[in-house]
Amino acid sequence: MIGRLFWFALGAGVAVWAVGKLRSTVRRASPGAIGTRVVDSIAGLGDSARDFTDRVRTATAEREAELRAELHLPADGAEGLALPE
């Protein structure tokens, strides 16, 4: 009798756990939830791209300043440059 009660309780517990898992899976697979995840991913991708371009611009400006210093060119770039004739 105790063995049957144990197995019944174990089966009921597994069933409750499985139903909970199934509900959460269905909730995550709903169109609204998928749309939200896609929007969040795209926003994160946009932020990553913006961060990358900011770093590239900064590195480009630093390297240009280094090259101008090595070549003894003016800092702003336009002044003092003469095209050879």
PDB file of N, CA, C and O in Angstrom:
ATOM      1  N   MET A   1       0.820  -1.199   0.000  1.00  0.00           N
ATOM      2  CA  MET A   1       0.000   0.000   0.000  1.00  0.00           C
ATOM      3  C   MET A   1       0.866   1.265   0.000  1.00  0.00           C
ATOM      4  O   MET A   1       0.589   2.192  -0.762  1.00  0.00           O
ATOM      5  N   ILE A   2       1.906   1.322   0.836  1.00  0.00           N
ATOM      6  CA  ILE A   2       2.785   2.484   0.898  1.00  0.00           C
ATOM      7  C   ILE A   2       3.525   2.648  -0.430  1.00  0.00           C
ATOM      8  O   ILE A   2       3.736   3.770  -0.891  1.00  0.00           O
ATOM      9  N   GLY A   3       3.915   1.536  -1.037  1.00  0.00           N
ATOM     10  CA  GLY A   3       4.618   1.586  -2.318  1.00  0.00           C
ATOM     11  C   GLY A   3       3.745   2.196  -3.407  1.00  0.00           C
ATOM     12  O   GLY A   3       4.223   3.000  -4.208  1.00  0.00           O
ATOM     13  N   ARG A   4       2.468   1.819  -3.441  1.00  0.00           N
ATOM     14  CA  ARG A   4       1.552   2.381  -4.433  1.00  0.00           C
ATOM     15  C   ARG A   4       1.353   3.874  -4.209  1.00  0.00           C
ATOM     16  O   ARG A   4       1.317   4.652  -5.162  1.00  0.00           O
ATOM     17  N   LEU A   5       1.226   4.268  -2.955  1.00  0.00           N
ATOM     18  CA  LEU A   5       1.059   5.687  -2.632  1.00  0.00           C
ATOM     19  C   LEU A   5       2.299   6.479  -3.039  1.00  0.00           C
ATOM     20  O   LEU A   5       2.181   7.587  -3.562  1.00  0.00           O
ATOM     21  N   PHE A   6       3.481   5.920  -2.804  1.00  0.00           N
ATOM     22  CA  PHE A   6       4.729   6.573  -3.207  1.00  0.00           C
ATOM     23  C   PHE A   6       4.766   6.783  -4.718  1.00  0.00           C
ATOM     24  O   PHE A   6       5.058   7.884  -5.186  1.00  0.00           O
ATOM     25  N   TRP A   7       4.472   5.736  -5.478  1.00  0.00           N
ATOM     26  CA  TRP A   7       4.529   5.844  -6.936  1.00  0.00           C
ATOM     27  C   TRP A   7       3.462   6.783  -7.479  1.00  0.00           C
ATOM     28  O   TRP A   7       3.689   7.486  -8.463  1.00  0.00           O
ATOM     29  N   PHE A   8       2.289   6.794  -6.833  1.00  0.00           N
ATOM     30  CA  PHE A   8       1.239   7.725  -7.241  1.00  0.00           C
ATOM     31  C   PHE A   8       1.691   9.171  -7.018  1.00  0.00           C
ATOM     32  O   PHE A   8       1.516  10.021  -7.890  1.00  0.00           O
ATOM     33  N   ALA A   9       2.276   9.445  -5.839  1.00  0.00           N
ATOM     34  CA  ALA A   9       2.744  10.798  -5.531  1.00  0.00           C
ATOM     35  C   ALA A   9       3.884  11.200  -6.472  1.00  0.00           C
ATOM     36  O   ALA A   9       3.944  12.343  -6.927  1.00  0.00           O
ATOM     37  N   LEU A  10       4.769  10.273  -6.756  1.00  0.00           N
ATOM     38  CA  LEU A  10       5.868  10.558  -7.682  1.00  0.00           C
ATOM     39  C   LEU A  10       5.336  10.864  -9.079  1.00  0.00           C
ATOM     40  O   LEU A  10       5.800  11.801  -9.728  1.00  0.00           O
ATOM     41  N   GLY A  11       4.377  10.087  -9.538  1.00  0.00           N
ATOM     42  CA  GLY A  11       3.768  10.315 -10.850  1.00  0.00           C
ATOM     43  C   GLY A  11       3.048  11.647 -10.912  1.00  0.00           C
ATOM     44  O   GLY A  11       3.137  12.358 -11.914  1.00  0.00           O
ATOM     45  N   ALA A  12       2.337  11.991  -9.851  1.00  0.00           N
ATOM     46  CA  ALA A  12       1.632  13.274  -9.812  1.00  0.00           C
ATOM     47  C   ALA A  12       2.625  14.431  -9.828  1.00  0.00           C
ATOM     48  O   ALA A  12       2.404  15.434 -10.506  1.00  0.00           O
ATOM     49  N   GLY A  13       3.705  14.293  -9.091  1.00  0.00           N
ATOM     50  CA  GLY A  13       4.722  15.344  -9.081  1.00  0.00           C
ATOM     51  C   GLY A  13       5.365  15.529 -10.445  1.00  0.00           C
ATOM     52  O   GLY A  13       5.574  16.658 -10.888  1.00  0.00           O
ATOM     53  N   VAL A  14       5.679  14.427 -11.109  1.00  0.00           N
ATOM     54  CA  VAL A  14       6.265  14.503 -12.454  1.00  0.00           C
ATOM     55  C   VAL A  14       5.269  15.132 -13.418  1.00  0.00           C
ATOM     56  O   VAL A  14       5.660  15.926 -14.273  1.00  0.00           O
ATOM     57  N   ALA A  15       3.998  14.793 -13.294  1.00  0.00           N
ATOM     58  CA  ALA A  15       2.967  15.355 -14.178  1.00  0.00           C
ATOM     59  C   ALA A  15       2.852  16.864 -13.970  1.00  0.00           C
ATOM     60  O   ALA A  15       2.757  17.609 -14.945  1.00  0.00           O
ATOM     61  N   VAL A  16       2.857  17.321 -12.732  1.00  0.00           N
ATOM     62  CA  VAL A  16       2.785  18.758 -12.457  1.00  0.00           C
ATOM     63  C   VAL A  16       4.015  19.467 -13.031  1.00  0.00           C
ATOM     64  O   VAL A  16       3.889  20.528 -13.642  1.00  0.00           O
ATOM     65  N   TRP A  17       5.184  18.895 -12.842  1.00  0.00           N
ATOM     66  CA  TRP A  17       6.413  19.478 -13.384  1.00  0.00           C
ATOM     67  C   TRP A  17       6.358  19.551 -14.919  1.00  0.00           C
ATOM     68  O   TRP A  17       6.730  20.563 -15.513  1.00  0.00           O
ATOM     69  N   ALA A  18       5.892  18.470 -15.549  1.00  0.00           N
ATOM     70  CA  ALA A  18       5.825  18.419 -17.022  1.00  0.00           C
ATOM     71  C   ALA A  18       4.843  19.447 -17.559  1.00  0.00           C
ATOM     72  O   ALA A  18       5.121  20.099 -18.566  1.00  0.00           O
ATOM     73  N   VAL A  19       3.702  19.602 -16.904  1.00  0.00           N
ATOM     74  CA  VAL A  19       2.717  20.593 -17.346  1.00  0.00           C
ATOM     75  C   VAL A  19       3.304  22.001 -17.212  1.00  0.00           C
ATOM     76  O   VAL A  19       3.107  22.841 -18.090  1.00  0.00           O
ATOM     77  N   GLY A  20       4.007  22.254 -16.140  1.00  0.00           N
ATOM     78  CA  GLY A  20       4.651  23.569 -15.968  1.00  0.00           C
ATOM     79  C   GLY A  20       5.677  23.844 -17.058  1.00  0.00           C
ATOM     80  O   GLY A  20       5.719  24.947 -17.604  1.00  0.00           O
ATOM     81  N   LYS A  21       6.504  22.856 -17.380  1.00  0.00           N
ATOM     82  CA  LYS A  21       7.487  23.001 -18.449  1.00  0.00           C
ATOM     83  C   LYS A  21       6.800  23.236 -19.796  1.00  0.00           C
ATOM     84  O   LYS A  21       7.232  24.077 -20.584  1.00  0.00           O
ATOM     85  N   LEU A  22       5.735  22.489 -20.047  1.00  0.00           N
ATOM     86  CA  LEU A  22       5.006  22.633 -21.303  1.00  0.00           C
ATOM     87  C   LEU A  22       4.402  24.023 -21.428  1.00  0.00           C
ATOM     88  O   LEU A  22       4.458  24.628 -22.498  1.00  0.00           O
ATOM     89  N   ARG A  23       3.835  24.527 -20.361  1.00  0.00           N
ATOM     90  CA  ARG A  23       3.252  25.878 -20.388  1.00  0.00           C
ATOM     91  C   ARG A  23       4.319  26.931 -20.654  1.00  0.00           C
ATOM     92  O   ARG A  23       4.097  27.847 -21.446  1.00  0.00           O
ATOM     93  N   SER A  24       5.464  26.814 -20.009  1.00  0.00           N
ATOM     94  CA  SER A  24       6.515  27.815 -20.235  1.00  0.00           C
ATOM     95  C   SER A  24       7.058  27.736 -21.657  1.00  0.00           C
ATOM     96  O   SER A  24       7.401  28.762 -22.246  1.00  0.00           O
ATOM     97  N   THR A  25       7.139  26.528 -22.216  1.00  0.00           N
ATOM     98  CA  THR A  25       7.598  26.371 -23.590  1.00  0.00           C
ATOM     99  C   THR A  25       6.601  26.981 -24.563  1.00  0.00           C
ATOM    100  O   THR A  25       6.994  27.659 -25.512  1.00  0.00           O
ATOM    101  N   VAL A  26       5.320  26.745 -24.336  1.00  0.00           N
ATOM    102  CA  VAL A  26       4.292  27.323 -25.193  1.00  0.00           C
ATOM    103  C   VAL A  26       4.300  28.848 -25.081  1.00  0.00           C
ATOM    104  O   VAL A  26       4.137  29.544 -26.083  1.00  0.00           O
ATOM    105  N   ARG A  27       4.488  29.363 -23.882  1.00  0.00           N
ATOM    106  CA  ARG A  27       4.540  30.809 -23.674  1.00  0.00           C
ATOM    107  C   ARG A  27       5.727  31.416 -24.414  1.00  0.00           C
ATOM    108  O   ARG A  27       5.592  32.483 -25.013  1.00  0.00           O
ATOM    109  N   ARG A  28       6.896  30.752 -24.386  1.00  0.00           N
ATOM    110  CA  ARG A  28       8.081  31.255 -25.078  1.00  0.00           C
ATOM    111  C   ARG A  28       7.946  31.145 -26.591  1.00  0.00           C
ATOM    112  O   ARG A  28       8.595  31.889 -27.326  1.00  0.00           O
ATOM    113  N   ALA A  29       7.105  30.216 -27.067  1.00  0.00           N
ATOM    114  CA  ALA A  29       6.954  29.999 -28.503  1.00  0.00           C
ATOM    115  C   ALA A  29       5.800  30.810 -29.101  1.00  0.00           C
ATOM    116  O   ALA A  29       5.508  30.676 -30.289  1.00  0.00           O
ATOM    117  N   SER A  30       5.154  31.633 -28.312  1.00  0.00           N
ATOM    118  CA  SER A  30       4.049  32.434 -28.841  1.00  0.00           C
ATOM    119  C   SER A  30       4.605  33.512 -29.773  1.00  0.00           C
ATOM    120  O   SER A  30       5.750  33.933 -29.613  1.00  0.00           O
ATOM    121  N   PRO A  31       3.815  33.956 -30.730  1.00  0.00           N
ATOM    122  CA  PRO A  31       4.296  34.966 -31.678  1.00  0.00           C
ATOM    123  C   PRO A  31       4.744  36.255 -30.996  1.00  0.00           C
ATOM    124  O   PRO A  31       5.723  36.871 -31.420  1.00  0.00           O
ATOM    125  N   GLY A  32       4.051  36.662 -29.962  1.00  0.00           N
ATOM    126  CA  GLY A  32       4.444  37.886 -29.260  1.00  0.00           C
ATOM    127  C   GLY A  32       5.804  37.759 -28.595  1.00  0.00           C
ATOM    128  O   GLY A  32       6.619  38.680 -28.649  1.00  0.00           O
ATOM    129  N   ALA A  33       6.045  36.612 -27.966  1.00  0.00           N
ATOM    130  CA  ALA A  33       7.329  36.385 -27.295  1.00  0.00           C
ATOM    131  C   ALA A  33       8.464  36.301 -28.312  1.00  0.00           C
ATOM    132  O   ALA A  33       9.549  36.837 -28.085  1.00  0.00           O
ATOM    133  N   ILE A  34       8.213  35.630 -29.423  1.00  0.00           N
ATOM    134  CA  ILE A  34       9.241  35.533 -30.467  1.00  0.00           C
ATOM    135  C   ILE A  34       9.533  36.910 -31.041  1.00  0.00           C
ATOM    136  O   ILE A  34      10.694  37.259 -31.255  1.00  0.00           O
ATOM    137  N   GLY A  35       8.497  37.691 -31.290  1.00  0.00           N
ATOM    138  CA  GLY A  35       8.683  39.054 -31.795  1.00  0.00           C
ATOM    139  C   GLY A  35       9.492  39.908 -30.842  1.00  0.00           C
ATOM    140  O   GLY A  35      10.355  40.673 -31.273  1.00  0.00           O
ATOM    141  N   THR A  36       9.224  39.787 -29.558  1.00  0.00           N
ATOM    142  CA  THR A  36       9.972  40.549 -28.555  1.00  0.00           C
ATOM    143  C   THR A  36      11.448  40.161 -28.570  1.00  0.00           C
ATOM    144  O   THR A  36      12.318  41.028 -28.493  1.00  0.00           O
ATOM    145  N   ARG A  37      11.733  38.855 -28.669  1.00  0.00           N
ATOM    146  CA  ARG A  37      13.124  38.412 -28.704  1.00  0.00           C
ATOM    147  C   ARG A  37      13.827  38.912 -29.957  1.00  0.00           C
ATOM    148  O   ARG A  37      14.995  39.297 -29.900  1.00  0.00           O
ATOM    149  N   VAL A  38      13.125  38.908 -31.089  1.00  0.00           N
ATOM    150  CA  VAL A  38      13.730  39.384 -32.335  1.00  0.00           C
ATOM    151  C   VAL A  38      14.034  40.878 -32.240  1.00  0.00           C
ATOM    152  O   VAL A  38      15.107  41.321 -32.648  1.00  0.00           O
ATOM    153  N   VAL A  39      13.104  41.643 -31.709  1.00  0.00           N
ATOM    154  CA  VAL A  39      13.318  43.087 -31.563  1.00  0.00           C
ATOM    155  C   VAL A  39      14.491  43.358 -30.626  1.00  0.00           C
ATOM    156  O   VAL A  39      15.321  44.223 -30.908  1.00  0.00           O
ATOM    157  N   ASP A  40      14.567  42.632 -29.525  1.00  0.00           N
ATOM    158  CA  ASP A  40      15.681  42.809 -28.591  1.00  0.00           C
ATOM    159  C   ASP A  40      17.014  42.452 -29.246  1.00  0.00           C
ATOM    160  O   ASP A  40      18.015  43.131 -29.022  1.00  0.00           O
ATOM    161  N   SER A  41      17.031  41.401 -30.046  1.00  0.00           N
ATOM    162  CA  SER A  41      18.262  40.998 -30.734  1.00  0.00           C
ATOM    163  C   SER A  41      18.700  42.053 -31.740  1.00  0.00           C
ATOM    164  O   SER A  41      19.885  42.372 -31.837  1.00  0.00           O
ATOM    165  N   ILE A  42      17.745  42.591 -32.488  1.00  0.00           N
ATOM    166  CA  ILE A  42      18.074  43.620 -33.473  1.00  0.00           C
ATOM    167  C   ILE A  42      18.576  44.880 -32.782  1.00  0.00           C
ATOM    168  O   ILE A  42      19.516  45.514 -33.259  1.00  0.00           O
ATOM    169  N   ALA A  43      17.961  45.247 -31.667  1.00  0.00           N
ATOM    170  CA  ALA A  43      18.415  46.422 -30.918  1.00  0.00           C
ATOM    171  C   ALA A  43      19.833  46.195 -30.402  1.00  0.00           C
ATOM    172  O   ALA A  43      20.664  47.102 -30.445  1.00  0.00           O
ATOM    173  N   GLY A  44      20.107  44.997 -29.918  1.00  0.00           N
ATOM    174  CA  GLY A  44      21.456  44.687 -29.447  1.00  0.00           C
ATOM    175  C   GLY A  44      22.468  44.719 -30.576  1.00  0.00           C
ATOM    176  O   GLY A  44      23.600  45.164 -30.392  1.00  0.00           O
ATOM    177  N   LEU A  45      22.062  44.248 -31.743  1.00  0.00           N
ATOM    178  CA  LEU A  45      22.941  44.277 -32.910  1.00  0.00           C
ATOM    179  C   LEU A  45      23.232  45.714 -33.319  1.00  0.00           C
ATOM    180  O   LEU A  45      24.365  46.045 -33.666  1.00  0.00           O
ATOM    181  N   GLY A  46      22.224  46.559 -33.280  1.00  0.00           N
ATOM    182  CA  GLY A  46      22.415  47.980 -33.599  1.00  0.00           C
ATOM    183  C   GLY A  46      23.368  48.652 -32.618  1.00  0.00           C
ATOM    184  O   GLY A  46      24.222  49.446 -33.015  1.00  0.00           O
ATOM    185  N   ASP A  47      23.219  48.333 -31.347  1.00  0.00           N
ATOM    186  CA  ASP A  47      24.123  48.902 -30.340  1.00  0.00           C
ATOM    187  C   ASP A  47      25.553  48.425 -30.565  1.00  0.00           C
ATOM    188  O   ASP A  47      26.497  49.201 -30.418  1.00  0.00           O
ATOM    189  N   SER A  48      25.716  47.157 -30.919  1.00  0.00           N
ATOM    190  CA  SER A  48      27.052  46.629 -31.176  1.00  0.00           C
ATOM    191  C   SER A  48      27.679  47.299 -32.390  1.00  0.00           C
ATOM    192  O   SER A  48      28.863  47.636 -32.375  1.00  0.00           O
ATOM    193  N   ALA A  49      26.891  47.491 -33.434  1.00  0.00           N
ATOM    194  CA  ALA A  49      27.405  48.146 -34.640  1.00  0.00           C
ATOM    195  C   ALA A  49      27.782  49.590 -34.349  1.00  0.00           C
ATOM    196  O   ALA A  49      28.812  50.066 -34.828  1.00  0.00           O
ATOM    197  N   ARG A  50      26.972  50.287 -33.578  1.00  0.00           N
ATOM    198  CA  ARG A  50      27.267  51.675 -33.223  1.00  0.00           C
ATOM    199  C   ARG A  50      28.556  51.748 -32.395  1.00  0.00           C
ATOM    200  O   ARG A  50      29.389  52.627 -32.618  1.00  0.00           O
ATOM    201  N   ASP A  51      28.714  50.838 -31.454  1.00  0.00           N
ATOM    202  CA  ASP A  51      29.921  50.796 -30.639  1.00  0.00           C
ATOM    203  C   ASP A  51      31.156  50.516 -31.503  1.00  0.00           C
ATOM    204  O   ASP A  51      32.207  51.129 -31.315  1.00  0.00           O
ATOM    205  N   PHE A  52      31.014  49.583 -32.451  1.00  0.00           N
ATOM    206  CA  PHE A  52      32.117  49.261 -33.350  1.00  0.00           C
ATOM    207  C   PHE A  52      32.516  50.472 -34.183  1.00  0.00           C
ATOM    208  O   PHE A  52      33.704  50.775 -34.300  1.00  0.00           O
ATOM    209  N   THR A  53      31.547  51.165 -34.761  1.00  0.00           N
ATOM    210  CA  THR A  53      31.886  52.328 -35.591  1.00  0.00           C
ATOM    211  C   THR A  53      32.517  53.437 -34.757  1.00  0.00           C
ATOM    212  O   THR A  53      33.417  54.129 -35.233  1.00  0.00           O
ATOM    213  N   ASP A  54      32.063  53.613 -33.530  1.00  0.00           N
ATOM    214  CA  ASP A  54      32.687  54.619 -32.660  1.00  0.00           C
ATOM    215  C   ASP A  54      34.145  54.273 -32.386  1.00  0.00           C
ATOM    216  O   ASP A  54      35.009  55.151 -32.403  1.00  0.00           O
ATOM    217  N   ARG A  55      34.419  52.998 -32.134  1.00  0.00           N
ATOM    218  CA  ARG A  55      35.804  52.580 -31.886  1.00  0.00           C
ATOM    219  C   ARG A  55      36.667  52.736 -33.123  1.00  0.00           C
ATOM    220  O   ARG A  55      37.827  53.135 -33.024  1.00  0.00           O
ATOM    221  N   VAL A  56      36.112  52.424 -34.296  1.00  0.00           N
ATOM    222  CA  VAL A  56      36.870  52.578 -35.537  1.00  0.00           C
ATOM    223  C   VAL A  56      37.179  54.043 -35.786  1.00  0.00           C
ATOM    224  O   VAL A  56      38.305  54.374 -36.159  1.00  0.00           O
ATOM    225  N   ARG A  57      36.216  54.925 -35.590  1.00  0.00           N
ATOM    226  CA  ARG A  57      36.448  56.364 -35.777  1.00  0.00           C
ATOM    227  C   ARG A  57      37.517  56.878 -34.827  1.00  0.00           C
ATOM    228  O   ARG A  57      38.385  57.652 -35.231  1.00  0.00           O
ATOM    229  N   THR A  58      37.464  56.459 -33.582  1.00  0.00           N
ATOM    230  CA  THR A  58      38.463  56.891 -32.605  1.00  0.00           C
ATOM    231  C   THR A  58      39.851  56.397 -32.992  1.00  0.00           C
ATOM    232  O   THR A  58      40.818  57.158 -32.957  1.00  0.00           O
ATOM    233  N   ALA A  59      39.948  55.120 -33.362  1.00  0.00           N
ATOM    234  CA  ALA A  59      41.244  54.560 -33.754  1.00  0.00           C
ATOM    235  C   ALA A  59      41.772  55.228 -35.018  1.00  0.00           C
ATOM    236  O   ALA A  59      42.975  55.455 -35.139  1.00  0.00           O
ATOM    237  N   THR A  60      40.889  55.543 -35.957  1.00  0.00           N
ATOM    238  CA  THR A  60      41.303  56.220 -37.189  1.00  0.00           C
ATOM    239  C   THR A  60      41.848  57.607 -36.881  1.00  0.00           C
ATOM    240  O   THR A  60      42.886  58.004 -37.411  1.00  0.00           O
ATOM    241  N   ALA A  61      41.149  58.340 -36.025  1.00  0.00           N
ATOM    242  CA  ALA A  61      41.600  59.686 -35.666  1.00  0.00           C
ATOM    243  C   ALA A  61      42.950  59.628 -34.943  1.00  0.00           C
ATOM    244  O   ALA A  61      43.823  60.459 -35.191  1.00  0.00           O
ATOM    245  N   GLU A  62      43.119  58.652 -34.053  1.00  0.00           N
ATOM    246  CA  GLU A  62      44.397  58.530 -33.346  1.00  0.00           C
ATOM    247  C   GLU A  62      45.534  58.200 -34.305  1.00  0.00           C
ATOM    248  O   GLU A  62      46.616  58.782 -34.220  1.00  0.00           O
ATOM    249  N   ARG A  63      45.284  57.269 -35.213  1.00  0.00           N
ATOM    250  CA  ARG A  63      46.334  56.888 -36.175  1.00  0.00           C
ATOM    251  C   ARG A  63      46.658  58.038 -37.114  1.00  0.00           C
ATOM    252  O   ARG A  63      47.820  58.237 -37.471  1.00  0.00           O
ATOM    253  N   GLU A  64      45.643  58.799 -37.520  1.00  0.00           N
ATOM    254  CA  GLU A  64      45.891  59.947 -38.385  1.00  0.00           C
ATOM    255  C   GLU A  64      46.739  60.989 -37.659  1.00  0.00           C
ATOM    256  O   GLU A  64      47.633  61.589 -38.256  1.00  0.00           O
ATOM    257  N   ALA A  65      46.463  61.204 -36.380  1.00  0.00           N
ATOM    258  CA  ALA A  65      47.253  62.153 -35.595  1.00  0.00           C
ATOM    259  C   ALA A  65      48.702  61.671 -35.483  1.00  0.00           C
ATOM    260  O   ALA A  65      49.632  62.473 -35.573  1.00  0.00           O
ATOM    261  N   GLU A  66      48.893  60.363 -35.288  1.00  0.00           N
ATOM    262  CA  GLU A  66      50.252  59.820 -35.225  1.00  0.00           C
ATOM    263  C   GLU A  66      50.991  60.016 -36.539  1.00  0.00           C
ATOM    264  O   GLU A  66      52.153  60.424 -36.548  1.00  0.00           O
ATOM    265  N   LEU A  67      50.325  59.729 -37.640  1.00  0.00           N
ATOM    266  CA  LEU A  67      50.965  59.899 -38.949  1.00  0.00           C
ATOM    267  C   LEU A  67      51.285  61.354 -39.230  1.00  0.00           C
ATOM    268  O   LEU A  67      52.353  61.658 -39.762  1.00  0.00           O
ATOM    269  N   ARG A  68      50.386  62.254 -38.885  1.00  0.00           N
ATOM    270  CA  ARG A  68      50.650  63.692 -39.095  1.00  0.00           C
ATOM    271  C   ARG A  68      51.840  64.148 -38.258  1.00  0.00           C
ATOM    272  O   ARG A  68      52.647  64.961 -38.709  1.00  0.00           O
ATOM    273  N   ALA A  69      51.947  63.626 -37.046  1.00  0.00           N
ATOM    274  CA  ALA A  69      53.082  64.005 -36.194  1.00  0.00           C
ATOM    275  C   ALA A  69      54.393  63.468 -36.788  1.00  0.00           C
ATOM    276  O   ALA A  69      55.406  64.167 -36.780  1.00  0.00           O
ATOM    277  N   GLU A  70      54.375  62.239 -37.298  1.00  0.00           N
ATOM    278  CA  GLU A  70      55.589  61.657 -37.879  1.00  0.00           C
ATOM    279  C   GLU A  70      56.003  62.363 -39.160  1.00  0.00           C
ATOM    280  O   GLU A  70      57.194  62.495 -39.444  1.00  0.00           O
ATOM    281  N   LEU A  71      55.028  62.816 -39.932  1.00  0.00           N
ATOM    282  CA  LEU A  71      55.323  63.467 -41.211  1.00  0.00           C
ATOM    283  C   LEU A  71      55.407  64.985 -41.100  1.00  0.00           C
ATOM    284  O   LEU A  71      55.596  65.679 -42.100  1.00  0.00           O
ATOM    285  N   HIS A  72      55.265  65.492 -39.889  1.00  0.00           N
ATOM    286  CA  HIS A  72      55.335  66.933 -39.613  1.00  0.00           C
ATOM    287  C   HIS A  72      54.310  67.696 -40.437  1.00  0.00           C
ATOM    288  O   HIS A  72      54.633  68.719 -41.042  1.00  0.00           O
ATOM    289  N   LEU A  73      53.098  67.211 -40.464  1.00  0.00           N
ATOM    290  CA  LEU A  73      52.001  67.871 -41.155  1.00  0.00           C
ATOM    291  C   LEU A  73      51.158  68.608 -40.132  1.00  0.00           C
ATOM    292  O   LEU A  73      51.162  68.242 -38.956  1.00  0.00           O
ATOM    293  N   PRO A  74      50.426  69.650 -40.556  1.00  0.00           N
ATOM    294  CA  PRO A  74      49.551  70.364 -39.614  1.00  0.00           C
ATOM    295  C   PRO A  74      48.464  69.438 -39.060  1.00  0.00           C
ATOM    296  O   PRO A  74      48.077  68.463 -39.704  1.00  0.00           O
ATOM    297  N   ALA A  75      47.994  69.747 -37.896  1.00  0.00           N
ATOM    298  CA  ALA A  75      47.045  68.878 -37.215  1.00  0.00           C
ATOM    299  C   ALA A  75      45.671  68.851 -37.873  1.00  0.00           C
ATOM    300  O   ALA A  75      45.011  67.812 -37.866  1.00  0.00           O
ATOM    301  N   ASP A  76      45.224  69.978 -38.446  1.00  0.00           N
ATOM    302  CA  ASP A  76      43.876  69.988 -39.010  1.00  0.00           C
ATOM    303  C   ASP A  76      43.815  69.416 -40.419  1.00  0.00           C
ATOM    304  O   ASP A  76      42.724  69.104 -40.896  1.00  0.00           O
ATOM    305  N   GLY A  77      44.898  69.272 -41.073  1.00  0.00           N
ATOM    306  CA  GLY A  77      44.917  68.573 -42.348  1.00  0.00           C
ATOM    307  C   GLY A  77      44.881  69.451 -43.572  1.00  0.00           C
ATOM    308  O   GLY A  77      45.586  69.151 -44.535  1.00  0.00           O
ATOM    309  N   ALA A  78      44.105  70.519 -43.599  1.00  0.00           N
ATOM    310  CA  ALA A  78      43.930  71.300 -44.817  1.00  0.00           C
ATOM    311  C   ALA A  78      44.992  72.397 -44.973  1.00  0.00           C
ATOM    312  O   ALA A  78      45.385  72.722 -46.093  1.00  0.00           O
ATOM    313  N   GLU A  79      45.441  72.949 -43.891  1.00  0.00           N
ATOM    314  CA  GLU A  79      46.383  74.065 -43.957  1.00  0.00           C
ATOM    315  C   GLU A  79      47.783  73.591 -44.280  1.00  0.00           C
ATOM    316  O   GLU A  79      48.222  72.541 -43.812  1.00  0.00           O
ATOM    317  N   GLY A  80      48.476  74.374 -45.081  1.00  0.00           N
ATOM    318  CA  GLY A  80      49.870  74.118 -45.335  1.00  0.00           C
ATOM    319  C   GLY A  80      50.162  73.025 -46.306  1.00  0.00           C
ATOM    320  O   GLY A  80      51.332  72.734 -46.558  1.00  0.00           O
ATOM    321  N   LEU A  81      49.162  72.404 -46.862  1.00  0.00           N
ATOM    322  CA  LEU A  81      49.399  71.364 -47.854  1.00  0.00           C
ATOM    323  C   LEU A  81      49.413  71.994 -49.238  1.00  0.00           C
ATOM    324  O   LEU A  81      48.474  72.683 -49.637  1.00  0.00           O
ATOM    325  N   ALA A  82      50.455  71.755 -49.932  1.00  0.00           N
ATOM    326  CA  ALA A  82      50.543  72.293 -51.284  1.00  0.00           C
ATOM    327  C   ALA A  82      50.758  71.120 -52.244  1.00  0.00           C
ATOM    328  O   ALA A  82      51.575  70.231 -52.003  1.00  0.00           O
ATOM    329  N   LEU A  83      50.013  71.150 -53.316  1.00  0.00           N
ATOM    330  CA  LEU A  83      50.172  70.119 -54.315  1.00  0.00           C
ATOM    331  C   LEU A  83      51.396  70.419 -55.167  1.00  0.00           C
ATOM    332  O   LEU A  83      51.628  71.572 -55.531  1.00  0.00           O
ATOM    333  N   PRO A  84      52.165  69.416 -55.483  1.00  0.00           N
ATOM    334  CA  PRO A  84      53.340  69.670 -56.321  1.00  0.00           C
ATOM    335  C   PRO A  84      52.903  70.076 -57.734  1.00  0.00           C
ATOM    336  O   PRO A  84      51.933  69.559 -58.288  1.00  0.00           O
ATOM    337  N   GLU A  85      53.656  71.018 -58.283  1.00  0.00           N
ATOM    338  CA  GLU A  85      53.304  71.519 -59.613  1.00  0.00           C
ATOM    339  C   GLU A  85      54.162  70.905 -60.664  1.00  0.00           C
ATOM    340  O   GLU A  85      54.005  71.212 -61.846  1.00  0.00           O
TER     341      GLU A  85
END
